[in-house]
């Protein structure tokens, strides 16, 4: 697992968590990958603690596909926090 700060952060804390094993997107996750995805969430929690946002709250995001905003086609998770954010997004149909 590799983690680093996003080059174009949208929040004060914006860290990318990336498995070293190549998986293009959530659509390509297989049952054998369950431990890898679980480990990603554990890493996210530890990073949230290290960044000082665990108690105030944070968001984990995995974008899947172009229409969802995935621009790098290697599975990755965004750890976002450091200020208040909306609880929901309005989606126009």
Number of C-alpha atoms within 10 A of each C-alpha: 12 11 19 11 13 15 9 7 13 10 15 10 19 22 23 21 24 18 18 13 11 12 17 15 17 15 10 11 14 9 6 8 13 11 9 15 16 11 14 20 15 12 16 24 17 13 17 23 12 10 14 14 17 16 8 11 14 20 14 16 12 17 18 20 15 10 8 9 10 15 11 13 14 16 22 27 20 22 24 23 23 17 12 10 12 6 6 6 6 6 5 4 3
